Amino acid sequence: MVRDDLLRLRADAEAEMTTLAASLEALFSASRDSNADDEHDPEGATIGFERAQLTALLAAARDRIAEVDDALRRVGAGTYGVCEGCGRPIPAERLAARPFARRCIACASA
């Protein structure tokens, strides 16, 4: 069950990453084809802002995939749900909220 949930999270993150990468490429393409001065356009966000926002979201999606992959390795090793800090079980509520958690709340707060 946990493995299936993690694989679903990974698939969602991959789909998001694909969409964001396509949006970023479209933005790059549009900015190459345009000579508009968007830095002084009072009507909306600049291309630079949009590029930075998409780049940050893409990096977050990549990080999420890496976290899920690591959680899948822990499932395979039999250590999923065990705190890396204290060795105690991570509460189910924490894993439900953050399925790739490596530490219990006490250790994560320390």
Backbone as CSV, one residue per row, in Angstrom:
resi,resn,N_x,N_y,N_z,CA_x,CA_y,CA_z,C_x,C_y,C_z
1,MET,0.822,-1.198,0.000,0.000,0.000,0.000,0.866,1.263,0.000
2,VAL,1.854,1.315,0.877,2.732,2.478,0.959,3.472,2.663,-0.356
3,ARG,3.982,1.562,-0.898,4.719,1.620,-2.161,3.840,2.187,-3.276
4,ASP,2.597,1.736,-3.359,1.675,2.239,-4.387,1.420,3.731,-4.218
5,ASP,1.241,4.167,-2.982,1.025,5.593,-2.715,2.244,6.418,-3.130
6,LEU,3.432,5.917,-2.822,4.657,6.620,-3.196,4.826,6.657,-4.717
7,LEU,4.517,5.558,-5.372,4.610,5.536,-6.837,3.618,6.512,-7.465
8,ARG,2.443,6.650,-6.860,1.454,7.615,-7.344,1.968,9.049,-7.151
9,LEU,2.566,9.314,-5.993,3.156,10.638,-5.742,4.250,10.939,-6.763
10,ARG,5.074,9.930,-7.054,6.163,10.115,-8.010,5.617,10.416,-9.401
11,ALA,4.593,9.674,-9.811,3.986,9.903,-11.123,3.388,11.302,-11.217
12,ASP,2.742,11.753,-10.151,2.184,13.113,-10.129,3.288,14.153,-10.247
13,ALA,4.391,13.947,-9.532,5.511,14.890,-9.576,6.167,14.883,-10.952
14,GLU,6.268,13.717,-11.572,6.831,13.646,-12.923,5.954,14.380,-13.926
15,ALA,4.638,14.216,-13.806,3.715,14.914,-14.700,3.833,16.426,-14.505
16,GLU,3.924,16.844,-13.254,4.083,18.272,-12.965,5.397,18.791,-13.539
17,MET,6.456,18.010,-13.384,7.766,18.408,-13.896,7.731,18.537,-15.419
18,THR,7.077,17.622,-16.092,6.966,17.671,-17.545,6.217,18.922,-17.990
19,THR,5.125,19.213,-17.312,4.332,20.399,-17.639,5.130,21.676,-17.407
20,LEU,5.815,21.745,-16.266,6.610,22.935,-15.952,7.765,23.114,-16.935
21,ALA,8.423,22.022,-17.296,9.536,22.107,-18.250,9.036,22.608,-19.604
22,ALA,7.864,22.135,-20.030,7.293,22.599,-21.297,6.920,24.081,-21.215
23,SER,6.372,24.499,-20.088,6.018,25.912,-19.906,7.258,26.787,-19.919
24,LEU,8.317,26.317,-19.277,9.561,27.080,-19.243,10.160,27.188,-20.638
25,GLU,10.154,26.096,-21.389,10.678,26.129,-22.754,9.854,27.064,-23.625
26,ALA,8.528,27.040,-23.455,7.664,27.946,-24.215,7.960,29.401,-23.865
27,LEU,8.233,29.665,-22.595,8.573,31.023,-22.176,9.896,31.461,-22.795
28,PHE,10.895,30.567,-22.784,12.186,30.883,-23.417,11.993,31.163,-24.905
29,SER,11.218,30.330,-25.551,10.972,30.494,-26.977,10.269,31.812,-27.269
30,ALA,9.264,32.130,-26.480,8.520,33.377,-26.676,9.410,34.595,-26.447
31,SER,10.297,34.512,-25.457,11.157,35.669,-25.179,12.229,35.832,-26.254
32,ARG,12.651,34.735,-26.880,13.619,34.832,-27.979,12.980,35.453,-29.207
33,ASP,11.700,35.146,-29.422,10.996,35.615,-30.612,10.422,37.016,-30.455
34,SER,10.551,37.589,-29.281,9.960,38.899,-29.021,11.035,39.890,-28.621
35,ASN,10.854,41.121,-29.040,11.778,42.167,-28.608,11.061,43.165,-27.705
36,ALA,9.965,42.724,-27.113,9.182,43.596,-26.227,9.977,43.911,-24.967
37,ASP,9.753,45.091,-24.458,10.410,45.528,-23.222,9.489,45.199,-22.052
38,ASP,9.512,43.951,-21.621,8.598,43.544,-20.560,9.014,44.058,-19.193
39,GLU,10.239,44.482,-19.038,10.718,44.966,-17.745,10.022,46.260,-17.321
40,HIS,9.449,46.963,-18.277,8.790,48.222,-17.960,7.295,48.187,-18.261
41,ASP,6.748,46.982,-18.372,5.320,46.818,-18.664,4.532,46.888,-17.362
42,PRO,3.735,47.928,-17.169,2.973,48.058,-15.919,1.783,47.101,-15.832
43,GLU,1.505,46.378,-16.893,0.318,45.526,-16.934,0.512,44.134,-16.349
44,GLY,1.719,43.695,-16.136,1.854,42.326,-15.656,3.265,41.976,-15.226
45,ALA,3.429,40.691,-14.937,4.717,40.181,-14.471,5.723,40.205,-15.617
46,THR,6.973,40.358,-15.244,8.023,40.353,-16.249,8.352,38.916,-16.647
47,ILE,8.954,38.776,-17.801,9.394,37.460,-18.245,10.416,36.904,-17.263
48,GLY,11.257,37.773,-16.730,12.255,37.333,-15.748,11.607,36.753,-14.503
49,PHE,10.555,37.393,-14.041,9.834,36.883,-12.876,9.199,35.532,-13.180
50,GLU,8.528,35.444,-14.323,7.888,34.185,-14.705,8.921,33.071,-14.859
51,ARG,10.061,33.386,-15.440,11.130,32.403,-15.610,11.638,31.934,-14.251
52,ALA,11.847,32.850,-13.338,12.325,32.490,-11.999,11.292,31.638,-11.261
53,GLN,10.031,31.990,-11.401,8.971,31.230,-10.740,8.894,29.808,-11.298
54,LEU,8.904,29.671,-12.610,8.846,28.341,-13.223,10.082,27.513,-12.883
55,THR,11.240,28.154,-12.855,12.481,27.450,-12.521,12.432,26.936,-11.085
56,ALA,11.925,27.737,-10.165,11.816,27.318,-8.766,10.821,26.171,-8.615
57,LEU,9.691,26.251,-9.295,8.701,25.177,-9.222,9.235,23.889,-9.837
58,LEU,9.998,24.004,-10.909,10.601,22.838,-11.542,11.624,22.192,-10.611
59,ALA,12.426,22.998,-9.950,13.401,22.468,-8.986,12.692,21.770,-7.825
60,ALA,11.582,22.334,-7.355,10.827,21.714,-6.262,10.255,20.367,-6.697
61,ALA,9.776,20.269,-7.931,9.247,19.001,-8.438,10.363,17.960,-8.530
62,ARG,11.535,18.383,-8.982,12.683,17.459,-9.047,13.084,16.989,-7.652
63,ASP,13.079,17.905,-6.694,13.408,17.542,-5.306,12.390,16.546,-4.754
64,ARG,11.102,16.752,-5.068,10.064,15.860,-4.590,10.260,14.453,-5.155
65,ILE,10.627,14.368,-6.423,10.893,13.057,-7.031,12.052,12.376,-6.324
66,ALA,13.109,13.127,-6.034,14.262,12.552,-5.327,13.863,12.072,-3.934
67,GLU,13.026,12.845,-3.231,12.568,12.440,-1.898,11.720,11.168,-1.966
68,VAL,10.855,11.085,-2.962,10.011,9.898,-3.112,10.872,8.692,-3.481
69,ASP,11.842,8.882,-4.367,12.741,7.777,-4.728,13.487,7.262,-3.504
70,ASP,13.912,8.181,-2.654,14.606,7.771,-1.432,13.655,7.006,-0.510
71,ALA,12.418,7.461,-0.409,11.422,6.757,0.412,11.161,5.359,-0.149
72,LEU,11.126,5.231,-1.471,10.938,3.913,-2.084,12.115,2.989,-1.771
73,ARG,13.321,3.534,-1.735,14.491,2.726,-1.348,14.363,2.254,0.096
74,ARG,13.852,3.139,0.970,13.652,2.747,2.371,12.583,1.667,2.501
75,VAL,11.549,1.744,1.665,10.529,0.695,1.671,11.190,-0.635,1.315
76,GLY,11.993,-0.631,0.266,12.679,-1.844,-0.164,13.642,-2.394,0.873
77,ALA,14.266,-1.494,1.624,15.234,-1.901,2.648,14.576,-2.261,3.974
78,GLY,13.275,-1.992,4.071,12.568,-2.286,5.318,12.753,-1.237,6.393
79,THR,13.226,-0.054,6.020,13.451,1.008,7.006,12.463,2.164,6.867
80,TYR,11.504,2.031,5.959,10.511,3.092,5.792,9.699,3.220,7.075
81,GLY,9.486,4.458,7.506,8.698,4.697,8.711,9.497,4.626,9.996
82,VAL,10.815,4.451,9.872,11.692,4.422,11.047,12.507,5.720,11.031
83,CYS,12.466,6.440,12.125,13.167,7.717,12.235,14.672,7.511,12.115
84,GLU,15.308,8.290,11.241,16.757,8.221,11.079,17.495,8.857,12.251
85,GLY,16.777,9.643,13.045,17.404,10.303,14.177,17.428,9.457,15.433
86,CYS,16.265,8.905,15.808,16.159,8.184,17.073,15.886,6.688,16.912
87,GLY,15.534,6.269,15.694,15.270,4.855,15.455,13.878,4.393,15.844
88,ARG,13.057,5.300,16.326,11.683,4.951,16.695,10.780,5.050,15.465
89,PRO,9.610,4.430,15.536,8.666,4.543,14.416,8.189,5.990,14.235
90,ILE,8.078,6.400,12.997,7.506,7.712,12.683,5.993,7.548,12.745
91,PRO,5.292,8.412,13.483,3.837,8.278,13.608,3.130,8.275,12.245
92,ALA,2.088,7.470,12.158,1.319,7.336,10.909,0.778,8.680,10.433
93,GLU,0.415,9.557,11.377,-0.115,10.877,10.998,0.937,11.680,10.250
94,ARG,2.181,11.596,10.698,3.265,12.326,10.020,3.502,11.742,8.632
95,LEU,3.505,10.424,8.530,3.721,9.792,7.230,2.558,10.064,6.280
96,ALA,1.353,10.209,6.829,0.206,10.544,5.984,0.354,11.961,5.424
97,ALA,0.862,12.871,6.246,1.034,14.261,5.816,2.287,14.441,4.957
98,ARG,3.309,13.665,5.267,4.598,13.785,4.573,5.142,12.368,4.346
99,PRO,4.669,11.702,3.292,4.983,10.287,3.095,6.466,9.969,2.926
100,PHE,7.270,10.964,2.629,8.701,10.716,2.447,9.520,11.190,3.647
101,ALA,8.847,11.403,4.795,9.531,11.868,6.010,10.608,10.872,6.429
102,ARG,11.750,11.410,6.832,12.866,10.586,7.299,12.977,10.598,8.823
103,ARG,12.372,11.609,9.433,12.501,11.785,10.878,11.135,12.020,11.508
104,CYS,11.025,11.622,12.763,9.799,11.925,13.505,9.772,13.436,13.783
105,ILE,8.672,13.924,14.280,8.537,15.362,14.505,9.545,15.858,15.523
106,ALA,9.765,15.089,16.587,10.717,15.518,17.623,12.118,15.672,17.055
107,CYS,12.559,14.706,16.267,13.906,14.774,15.691,14.000,15.826,14.601
108,ALA,12.917,16.021,13.834,12.917,17.026,12.786,12.943,18.422,13.369
109,SER,12.401,18.578,14.583,12.363,19.893,15.240,13.668,20.235,15.923
110,ALA,14.462,19.242,16.220,15.712,19.461,16.980,16.786,20.093,16.133
